[in-house]
């Protein structure tokens, strides 16, 4: 089994991992499997009322209305949980056999049938039936049809309430790992570009106005830190995901002699849930994941916004690869940064998914309510959107190039070393507020002359402060300004080199752990 990185657990679904190879989109779909309706199988319309209609239909005297079936069915989206559902059923069957609630032969036939179903779904050969509502009932019904009465025993001491809670935890446990890996890929692209441009200087901005010179590498490493916090949040979220809910049953537990710790070991959960009512109603872990994912998408959006600005003719600081841009249907000269724009735009849907989950939960009483079915589409969409955005961002960052000539030209305007002159005066024992006022007057004078403060002569500078001497010009140079920022976390080359080396060490450690 492949080692998981979330909470020290291991993957329960073997080598057929969702998102294997870190594919960003389409990895969780069920392929060519068909959703079959009553029109496809007219014999289903002849089914008599009562228990035969539904696996839960014993107390009902009428067949479910077709409109209700269509409205309540979730199989068209929760089918992607098939591997997780089958993994949970395998562990549950083994526990039932271990506890004497299944014979060894019954357990073997259940496991064989589940393997067969999993293979068919993976190949796209399985037929899903909407009247069976969800992935759980579709698998259980198919299993019973294949192996007979032994299949009807699988649901002993289990409810769909704790079953779906388990499936979601298994699913999100995997997705935490996958998205953390995609974050590491993006971080690696940022670090490679930081090393490439470690001596290139660019304007640093506040309020989108030129502020102080910084190294390009320093700017890129700011995003490295940002995405590192995203990884830490997912890892922390993973610890709360990694709790086994199975065994809570509908809401009150069971009187049958089950062994929850046995199932936890089978599925590599370090702990079991403490309260059966909370176990089936808890979706905090889903919201927490969605919140962490929303923040990832916001960070991607901020990076995308800078790329959109930097690639404009007004900035022209960066060139994106042609393969990641599109043209205009009417203006032949256009090269549009569509990928960053879409990543920026998709932040709205990921934030919206978080709001949908919070709103869905806010009025629910204990314990399971059918409203909870509405947790899946938002979280699936969030996973797909964030994963695709991360993968594309990593490719984009790997391929972009900074316009070093244009960057150099931008450094001669904006009086970006004004703060350095104030610091120079502070070292001459001028109180900072006085130094600030002096430099402010010097800046106003330089701008009035159409020049940068660094272009003023010594005579001109001494009009504002007699303590200014010849050594001031080293302070006023862009290179001197950057080199002087040696405080921890600063933009000086020595500090940036240290930061690059540390980032490379962290990425190497992550890669080593991922392959253990």
Backbone torsions as a table, in degrees:
resi	resn	phi	psi	omega
1	UNK	NA	144.0	179.5
2	UNK	-75.4	134.4	-179.6
3	UNK	-69.9	133.2	175.1
4	UNK	-89.3	154.3	178.3
5	UNK	-100.9	1.7	-175.3
6	UNK	-99.5	113.8	174.7
7	UNK	60.9	24.7	177.9
8	UNK	73.5	11.4	-178.2
9	UNK	-85.1	172.8	175.1
10	UNK	-120.8	151.7	-179.1
11	UNK	-63.2	140.4	-178.3
12	UNK	-99.3	-3.7	-172.2
13	UNK	-111.9	15.0	172.0
14	UNK	71.3	-155.8	-174.5
15	UNK	-77.2	-14.8	-178.9
16	UNK	-82.9	59.5	-169.6
17	UNK	-77.6	132.9	171.1
18	UNK	-60.5	130.5	179.0
19	UNK	79.9	16.6	178.5
20	UNK	-55.9	138.6	-176.4
21	UNK	76.9	9.0	176.7
22	UNK	59.7	34.8	173.9
23	UNK	-61.5	142.6	-173.1
24	UNK	-92.1	-24.3	-174.9
25	UNK	-144.9	150.2	177.2
26	UNK	76.1	6.4	-174.9
27	UNK	-78.7	-17.0	-174.2
28	UNK	-107.9	8.0	-179.4
29	UNK	-79.3	163.6	-174.9
30	UNK	-98.9	10.7	172.3
31	UNK	72.7	-135.1	-170.6
32	UNK	-89.6	6.5	178.0
33	UNK	-57.9	139.5	-176.2
34	UNK	-98.0	146.6	169.2
35	UNK	-97.1	114.4	-174.5
36	UNK	-98.9	130.1	179.5
37	UNK	-101.8	176.5	178.6
38	UNK	-61.8	-31.7	178.5
39	UNK	-65.2	-30.8	177.0
40	UNK	-74.0	-28.8	-176.6
41	UNK	-129.4	77.3	-174.2
42	UNK	-61.4	-19.9	179.5
43	UNK	-64.7	-24.3	178.7
44	UNK	-64.6	-26.4	-179.3
45	UNK	-70.6	-15.9	-179.4
46	UNK	-90.4	-0.6	-176.6
47	UNK	-62.6	133.5	-176.8
48	UNK	-73.7	155.4	175.7
49	UNK	-61.6	162.9	174.3
50	UNK	105.8	-156.6	-169.7
51	UNK	-62.7	-28.2	-176.6
52	UNK	-70.8	-18.1	-178.4
53	UNK	-67.8	-45.9	-176.4
54	UNK	-132.7	155.1	177.6
55	UNK	-68.6	-15.6	177.3
56	UNK	-111.0	13.3	-164.5
57	UNK	-90.2	15.4	-174.1
58	UNK	-62.1	-31.3	-176.2
59	UNK	-95.6	5.9	-177.2
60	UNK	-103.2	143.9	-179.2
61	UNK	-105.4	-6.9	179.2
62	UNK	-127.7	150.3	175.9
63	UNK	-73.0	144.2	178.5
64	UNK	-60.1	134.6	178.4
65	UNK	-61.5	143.4	-179.5
66	UNK	-58.7	-37.8	179.7
67	UNK	-65.1	-35.8	178.4
68	UNK	-69.9	-41.4	177.9
69	UNK	-58.8	-44.5	-179.3
70	UNK	-65.0	-37.9	-176.1
71	UNK	-73.5	-34.1	-173.3
72	UNK	-96.7	-15.7	-176.5
73	UNK	-65.4	140.8	177.7
74	UNK	-122.8	1.9	-173.2
75	UNK	-61.7	-28.3	-178.0
76	UNK	-68.8	-15.4	173.5
77	UNK	-121.1	-30.3	-177.2
78	UNK	-85.1	1.2	175.6
79	UNK	-59.7	-24.9	-179.6
80	UNK	-66.8	-11.5	178.2
81	UNK	-87.6	11.6	-170.6
82	UNK	-59.7	-41.4	-178.4
83	UNK	-66.4	-38.4	-178.6
84	UNK	-70.8	-38.7	177.9
85	UNK	-64.0	-43.0	-180.0
86	UNK	-69.1	-38.4	176.8
87	UNK	-60.1	-42.8	177.9
88	UNK	-64.9	-39.4	179.8
89	UNK	-67.0	-37.3	176.7
90	UNK	-60.6	-48.2	-179.0
91	UNK	-63.4	-40.0	-180.0
92	UNK	-65.4	-42.2	179.1
93	UNK	-62.9	-42.9	179.2
94	UNK	-63.1	-37.9	178.2
95	UNK	-66.1	-43.6	179.2
96	UNK	-59.9	-40.3	177.6
97	UNK	-67.4	-41.5	179.1
98	UNK	-60.8	-31.9	-178.3
99	UNK	-93.5	3.3	178.8
100	UNK	80.1	12.0	178.8
101	UNK	-89.1	-12.0	169.9
102	UNK	-132.8	147.9	172.3
103	UNK	-78.2	163.6	178.5
104	UNK	-60.7	-38.4	-179.8
105	UNK	-67.1	-42.8	178.5
106	UNK	-62.2	-42.2	179.0
107	UNK	-62.4	-44.1	-179.7
108	UNK	-61.9	-41.7	179.9
109	UNK	-68.5	-37.1	176.1
110	UNK	-62.6	-46.9	-178.8
111	UNK	-64.0	-40.2	178.1
112	UNK	-64.2	-43.3	179.1
113	UNK	-64.3	-40.9	178.3
114	UNK	-63.8	-39.3	177.3
115	UNK	-61.9	-41.4	-179.9
116	UNK	-64.5	-43.6	179.2
117	UNK	-64.1	-44.7	-179.8
118	UNK	-59.6	-42.0	178.7
119	UNK	-63.0	-41.5	179.8
120	UNK	-64.9	-43.0	179.1
121	UNK	-63.3	-43.2	-179.5
122	UNK	-62.4	-34.4	-179.9
123	UNK	-83.0	-9.0	-177.3
124	UNK	82.6	18.6	-176.1
125	UNK	-100.3	-5.7	-175.5
126	UNK	-81.7	142.6	178.2
127	UNK	-104.2	114.7	176.8
128	UNK	-88.7	139.5	-176.7
129	UNK	-116.7	115.7	-176.2
130	UNK	-60.2	-30.6	-178.6
131	UNK	-66.0	-16.0	174.1
132	UNK	-87.8	2.7	165.9
133	UNK	76.1	-56.0	-169.3
134	UNK	-143.9	179.1	-177.9
135	UNK	-64.9	-33.1	-176.6
136	UNK	-66.0	-49.7	-177.5
137	UNK	-71.0	-33.8	177.5
138	UNK	-63.6	-43.1	179.6
139	UNK	-69.4	-45.1	-177.6
140	UNK	-64.8	-41.8	179.0
141	UNK	-63.4	-44.6	178.7
142	UNK	-63.2	-39.4	179.5
143	UNK	-62.4	-45.7	-179.6
144	UNK	-63.7	-39.7	178.4
145	UNK	-64.5	-27.9	-177.5
146	UNK	-85.1	-41.2	-170.4
147	UNK	-116.3	-3.0	176.1
148	UNK	83.9	-152.2	-171.4
149	UNK	-56.4	-25.6	178.9
150	UNK	-60.5	-32.9	178.5
151	UNK	-65.3	-30.0	-179.8
152	UNK	-73.2	-12.6	179.3
153	UNK	-88.1	-12.8	-174.3
154	UNK	-61.6	-31.8	-174.9
155	UNK	-85.1	7.7	175.3
156	UNK	-57.6	130.4	177.0
157	UNK	59.6	33.1	178.4
158	UNK	-146.7	148.5	175.4
159	UNK	-126.6	157.9	172.1
160	UNK	-62.8	-21.0	179.9
161	UNK	-64.2	-49.3	177.9
162	UNK	-81.8	-22.6	179.2
163	UNK	-66.7	-46.8	-179.0
164	UNK	-70.3	-33.2	176.7
165	UNK	-62.8	-39.7	176.2
166	UNK	-64.0	-47.8	-177.5
167	UNK	-57.2	-44.0	-178.9
168	UNK	-64.8	-38.1	179.2
169	UNK	-67.7	-42.3	177.1
170	UNK	-62.3	-43.0	-179.5
171	UNK	-62.5	-50.4	-176.6
172	UNK	-71.8	-26.6	174.5
173	UNK	-61.7	-43.6	176.3
174	UNK	-65.5	-43.6	-175.3
175	UNK	-68.8	-32.2	172.6
176	UNK	-57.3	-47.0	179.8
177	UNK	-62.0	-45.0	-176.3
178	UNK	-65.4	-43.8	-178.2
179	UNK	-71.3	-33.9	173.9
180	UNK	-62.0	-38.7	177.6
181	UNK	-66.4	-39.7	177.4
182	UNK	-66.3	-36.8	174.5
183	UNK	-61.6	-41.2	178.8
184	UNK	-64.7	-37.5	176.5
185	UNK	-60.8	-44.0	179.1
186	UNK	-66.3	-42.1	177.2
187	UNK	-59.1	-41.3	-179.7
188	UNK	-62.7	-40.3	177.8
189	UNK	-63.5	-40.4	178.5
190	UNK	-64.0	-41.6	-178.4
191	UNK	-68.7	-38.9	177.5
192	UNK	-62.5	-40.9	177.3
193	UNK	-69.1	-35.0	177.2
194	UNK	-62.0	-42.1	177.9
195	UNK	-66.7	-39.5	179.4
196	UNK	-60.5	-39.4	-174.6
197	UNK	-112.1	32.2	-172.5
198	UNK	-68.9	-17.3	178.8
199	UNK	-108.9	3.3	-178.3
200	UNK	-88.3	132.1	-177.7
201	UNK	-102.9	144.2	177.6
202	UNK	-138.4	163.0	173.4
203	UNK	-70.6	134.9	165.9
204	UNK	-90.8	144.2	-173.0
205	UNK	-117.8	143.2	160.1
206	UNK	-128.5	142.7	-176.5
207	UNK	56.7	23.0	-176.6
208	UNK	63.2	21.8	174.7
209	UNK	-112.4	144.4	178.8
210	UNK	-58.5	131.2	-172.6
211	UNK	-120.5	-67.8	179.7
212	UNK	-144.3	150.7	177.9
213	UNK	-72.9	140.0	177.2
214	UNK	-138.7	160.9	173.6
215	UNK	-75.6	140.7	174.2
216	UNK	-53.2	-41.8	-179.9
217	UNK	-58.7	-39.2	-179.7
218	UNK	-63.8	-42.0	179.3
219	UNK	-63.4	-45.2	-179.6
220	UNK	-64.9	-37.9	-179.2
221	UNK	-69.5	-19.4	173.4
222	UNK	-61.8	-39.1	176.8
223	UNK	-71.4	-32.7	174.6
224	UNK	-56.6	-45.7	179.5
225	UNK	-64.6	-40.8	-179.0
226	UNK	-59.7	-48.0	-179.1
227	UNK	-72.9	-23.6	173.3
228	UNK	-65.5	-39.0	175.6
229	UNK	-64.6	-35.4	176.6
230	UNK	-61.9	-41.9	177.0
231	UNK	-60.7	-44.6	-179.0
232	UNK	-62.7	-38.3	178.3
233	UNK	-64.5	-41.7	179.1
234	UNK	-65.6	-39.7	178.2
235	UNK	-62.8	-40.8	178.8
236	UNK	-67.7	-42.4	175.4
237	UNK	-58.5	-39.7	-179.3
238	UNK	-59.4	-30.7	179.1
239	UNK	-66.6	-32.0	178.4
240	UNK	-86.2	-23.1	171.8
241	UNK	-68.0	-35.0	-167.2
242	UNK	-82.3	53.2	179.5
243	UNK	-128.8	129.3	-176.4
244	UNK	-78.4	120.6	175.7
245	UNK	-93.1	-18.3	-174.8
246	UNK	-62.5	134.6	-174.5
247	UNK	112.0	-13.9	172.9
248	UNK	-72.5	-23.3	-179.0
249	UNK	60.1	-135.3	-175.1
250	UNK	-70.4	-47.1	177.5
251	UNK	-168.5	-18.9	-168.6
252	UNK	-117.7	7.3	-173.6
253	UNK	82.9	-160.4	-177.1
254	UNK	-145.1	154.5	173.6
255	UNK	-89.0	-7.1	178.8
256	UNK	-77.1	152.2	-173.0
257	UNK	-79.8	73.5	-180.0
258	UNK	-88.5	165.5	178.1
259	UNK	-128.9	94.6	-176.8
260	UNK	-67.9	-34.9	179.0
261	UNK	-63.8	-34.3	176.6
262	UNK	-60.8	-46.4	179.4
263	UNK	-64.9	-40.3	179.5
264	UNK	-59.8	-41.3	177.9
265	UNK	-66.5	-40.2	179.2
266	UNK	-59.7	-38.8	-174.6
267	UNK	-102.1	6.8	176.1
268	UNK	60.0	43.0	170.3
269	UNK	-96.5	129.7	-179.2
270	UNK	-73.7	-17.4	179.8
271	UNK	-151.3	161.3	176.3
272	UNK	-108.2	154.0	-179.1
273	UNK	-66.0	151.1	-171.0
274	UNK	-94.1	-20.3	-174.5
275	UNK	-136.8	124.1	-173.1
276	UNK	-65.8	-34.9	179.6
277	UNK	-68.2	-44.3	177.1
278	UNK	-64.9	-34.4	-175.7
279	UNK	-58.5	-41.8	-175.5
280	UNK	-88.8	-17.8	-178.7
281	UNK	-100.8	-15.6	-176.0
282	UNK	-68.1	121.2	167.7
283	UNK	-128.0	19.5	176.7
284	UNK	-56.0	-40.0	-177.1
285	UNK	-65.2	-31.0	176.9
286	UNK	-70.0	-45.1	178.7
287	UNK	-63.8	-41.6	-178.9
288	UNK	-62.6	-43.3	176.4
289	UNK	-61.4	-45.6	-179.3
290	UNK	-61.9	-36.5	178.6
291	UNK	-67.6	-44.3	177.5
292	UNK	-62.8	-40.4	179.4
293	UNK	-66.5	-38.9	178.4
294	UNK	-62.4	-39.0	179.0
295	UNK	-69.1	-37.1	173.8
296	UNK	-57.6	-47.0	-177.4
297	UNK	-66.5	-34.4	175.3
298	UNK	-63.9	-42.3	177.6
299	UNK	-63.9	-41.7	176.1
300	UNK	-62.0	-38.0	179.6
301	UNK	-65.2	-38.3	178.1
302	UNK	-65.4	-43.2	175.9
303	UNK	-62.3	-44.1	179.9
304	UNK	-60.8	-40.9	179.7
305	UNK	-60.6	-41.6	178.7
306	UNK	-66.1	-38.0	178.1
307	UNK	-65.0	-39.9	177.1
308	UNK	-60.6	-45.3	179.0
309	UNK	-65.0	-48.9	-173.9
310	UNK	-65.5	-26.9	-179.0
311	UNK	-87.6	-6.4	178.9
312	UNK	-70.9	158.0	177.9
313	UNK	-62.0	-30.9	-179.8
314	UNK	-64.5	-35.0	176.7
315	UNK	-98.4	-57.5	179.6
316	UNK	54.0	38.6	-179.1
317	UNK	-90.0	-21.2	-172.8
318	UNK	-137.4	146.5	172.6
319	UNK	-117.7	127.0	177.5
320	UNK	-91.1	151.6	175.7
321	UNK	-61.3	140.8	178.4
322	UNK	-55.4	-33.1	-176.0
323	UNK	-65.5	-14.8	-178.3
324	UNK	-111.1	16.8	179.4
325	UNK	-130.8	166.6	176.5
326	UNK	-131.3	168.8	179.1
327	UNK	-107.4	-174.9	-179.9
328	UNK	-102.3	146.8	178.0
329	UNK	-73.8	-12.7	-177.1
330	UNK	-127.2	-28.1	-176.0
331	UNK	-108.9	104.3	-172.0
332	UNK	-63.3	-23.5	-174.6
333	UNK	-80.8	-10.8	-170.1
334	UNK	-73.7	140.9	169.3
335	UNK	-132.8	100.0	-170.5
336	UNK	-94.7	135.4	179.2
337	UNK	-80.8	62.9	-172.3
338	UNK	-62.5	-37.7	-177.1
339	UNK	-64.0	-51.2	175.4
340	UNK	-59.2	-38.3	-179.9
341	UNK	-63.4	-41.1	179.8
342	UNK	-70.3	-38.2	175.8
343	UNK	-60.6	-43.0	176.6
344	UNK	-61.9	-43.5	-179.4
345	UNK	-67.4	-34.9	-177.2
346	UNK	-71.4	-11.3	175.0
347	UNK	-60.3	-31.8	-180.0
348	UNK	-62.6	-40.8	-177.9
349	UNK	-72.9	-34.0	179.7
350	UNK	-70.7	-42.1	174.6
351	UNK	-63.0	-40.6	178.2
352	UNK	-61.8	-37.8	177.7
353	UNK	-62.4	-39.9	176.8
354	UNK	-62.3	-44.1	179.3
355	UNK	-64.0	-38.2	178.4
356	UNK	-61.9	-42.2	-179.9
357	UNK	-66.1	-44.5	179.1
358	UNK	-62.4	-41.8	-179.5
359	UNK	-66.8	-39.4	179.2
360	UNK	-62.1	-37.0	-174.7
361	UNK	-83.0	-24.2	-162.3
362	UNK	-63.7	-26.5	-177.3
363	UNK	-111.7	14.8	-174.4
364	UNK	-83.9	129.4	171.1
365	UNK	-77.7	167.0	169.9
366	UNK	-61.7	146.7	-1.9
367	UNK	-115.8	-86.0	176.8
368	UNK	-86.3	134.7	172.2
369	UNK	-131.6	149.1	-174.4
370	UNK	-64.0	-18.1	174.0
371	UNK	-51.0	-32.4	-175.0
372	UNK	-64.3	-15.9	173.2
373	UNK	-59.7	-27.0	-176.4
374	UNK	-77.2	4.8	177.8
375	UNK	-81.4	-20.1	-168.5
376	UNK	-79.4	-48.1	-178.0
377	UNK	-60.7	-43.6	176.5
378	UNK	-62.0	-41.1	-176.1
379	UNK	-74.3	-35.5	175.8
380	UNK	-63.4	-43.6	179.8
381	UNK	-64.5	-39.5	177.5
382	UNK	-60.7	-48.4	179.3
383	UNK	-57.6	-49.6	-177.1
384	UNK	-63.3	-42.3	-176.9
385	UNK	-68.3	-47.0	-178.2
386	UNK	-67.2	-42.2	-179.7
387	UNK	-62.1	-46.0	179.4
388	UNK	-63.7	-41.2	-179.1
389	UNK	-65.6	-40.0	178.6
390	UNK	-64.8	-46.4	-177.9
391	UNK	-61.9	-44.5	179.9
392	UNK	-67.7	-36.7	178.5
393	UNK	-63.5	-39.7	178.5
394	UNK	-63.5	-44.3	178.2
395	UNK	-63.7	-42.0	-178.8
396	UNK	-63.8	-46.4	-178.9
397	UNK	-65.5	-33.7	179.3
398	UNK	-67.4	-29.6	-173.3
399	UNK	-98.5	-13.7	-175.9
400	UNK	-75.0	158.8	178.2
401	UNK	-133.1	136.7	176.4
402	UNK	-84.1	140.9	178.1
403	UNK	-85.9	91.8	-171.9
404	UNK	-66.9	-33.2	178.1
405	UNK	-65.0	-44.2	179.3
406	UNK	-67.5	-38.2	178.5
407	UNK	-60.6	-43.7	-179.8
408	UNK	-62.3	-38.5	-179.0
409	UNK	-67.3	-31.5	-178.5
410	UNK	-71.2	-18.0	-173.2
411	UNK	-79.7	-10.9	-177.2
412	UNK	-91.3	3.7	-179.4
413	UNK	-133.6	149.9	175.8
414	UNK	106.9	-2.5	179.0
415	UNK	52.4	45.3	-173.1
416	UNK	-73.3	-9.0	176.7
417	UNK	-101.8	16.1	179.9
418	UNK	-59.6	-40.7	179.9
419	UNK	-63.5	-33.5	178.3
420	UNK	-64.5	-37.0	176.7
421	UNK	-66.3	-39.0	177.2
422	UNK	-62.7	-43.1	178.2
423	UNK	-63.4	-36.7	177.3
424	UNK	-58.6	-45.8	179.8
425	UNK	-66.7	-35.4	176.5
426	UNK	-59.7	-40.7	177.7
427	UNK	-67.2	-16.6	174.5
428	UNK	-92.4	15.3	176.3
429	UNK	73.7	19.6	173.4
430	UNK	-84.9	127.0	177.5
431	UNK	-55.5	142.9	-171.6
432	UNK	-57.9	-41.8	-177.7
433	UNK	-64.2	-35.5	174.9
434	UNK	-68.6	-41.3	178.6
435	UNK	-61.9	-40.6	178.9
436	UNK	-60.1	-44.0	-179.2
437	UNK	-66.7	-40.7	179.2
438	UNK	-60.9	-48.2	-178.4
439	UNK	-67.1	-35.5	177.5
440	UNK	-58.6	-41.5	178.7
441	UNK	-68.0	-37.6	178.4
442	UNK	-65.8	-39.0	177.4
443	UNK	-63.5	-45.1	179.5
444	UNK	-59.9	-40.9	178.5
445	UNK	-63.5	-46.4	-178.6
446	UNK	-62.5	-44.2	-179.8
447	UNK	-64.6	-36.3	177.3
448	UNK	-64.2	-26.1	178.3
449	UNK	-90.6	-1.2	-178.0
450	UNK	71.6	27.1	-177.4
451	UNK	-126.1	166.2	172.7
452	UNK	-86.9	154.2	-178.8
453	UNK	-60.1	-30.0	179.6
454	UNK	-71.4	-13.1	-179.5
455	UNK	-91.9	-4.0	178.7
456	UNK	-73.1	149.2	177.8
457	UNK	-80.8	166.8	178.7
458	UNK	-62.0	-39.7	179.3
459	UNK	-60.7	-43.4	-179.9
460	UNK	-64.9	-42.2	-179.1
461	UNK	-65.4	-36.2	-177.4
462	UNK	-71.6	-11.2	173.0
463	UNK	-63.7	-26.6	-175.2
464	UNK	-98.1	-25.3	178.6
465	UNK	-159.7	116.8	-177.9
466	UNK	-67.9	-18.3	-179.7
467	UNK	-74.8	-8.3	179.3
468	UNK	-72.8	131.0	-178.4
469	UNK	-125.1	-176.2	-173.9
470	UNK	-60.0	-30.8	-178.1
471	UNK	-68.1	-4.4	-178.5
472	UNK	-65.4	-26.9	-173.3
473	UNK	-71.2	-27.4	173.0
474	UNK	-66.3	-37.1	178.6
475	UNK	-67.1	-38.1	-175.6
476	UNK	-81.2	-8.6	178.9
477	UNK	-76.7	149.7	178.7
478	UNK	-61.2	-45.3	-178.6
479	UNK	-63.3	-40.5	178.1
480	UNK	-65.1	-38.5	178.6
481	UNK	-61.4	-48.5	-178.9
482	UNK	-62.9	-46.0	-176.6
483	UNK	-64.2	-26.2	-177.0
484	UNK	-76.4	-15.3	-173.8
485	UNK	-84.5	66.6	-172.1
486	UNK	-93.7	1.1	177.9
487	UNK	-61.9	151.0	-179.5
488	UNK	-52.9	129.6	-177.6
489	UNK	85.5	2.3	-177.4
490	UNK	-80.5	178.9	-173.3
491	UNK	-94.2	0.5	177.6
492	UNK	-56.9	146.0	-177.2
493	UNK	-54.5	-38.6	-179.2
494	UNK	-64.6	-37.3	179.6
495	UNK	-74.0	-38.4	179.5
496	UNK	-67.5	-38.8	176.6
497	UNK	-60.8	-41.6	177.0
498	UNK	-62.3	-41.9	-178.6
499	UNK	-66.2	-40.0	178.0
500	UNK	-63.5	-45.9	-179.7
501	UNK	-61.2	-41.5	179.1
502	UNK	-66.9	-40.3	178.1
503	UNK	-63.9	-41.9	178.5
504	UNK	-63.9	-37.6	177.2
505	UNK	-64.9	-43.9	179.4
506	UNK	-62.6	-42.0	-180.0
507	UNK	-66.7	-37.3	177.4
508	UNK	-65.2	-41.5	177.6
509	UNK	-62.5	-42.7	179.2
510	UNK	-62.4	-44.9	-179.8
511	UNK	-61.9	-38.5	179.5
512	UNK	-65.9	-43.7	178.9
513	UNK	-65.0	-37.4	-177.4
514	UNK	-65.2	-30.0	-176.6
515	UNK	-97.4	3.6	177.3
516	UNK	-75.1	NA	NA
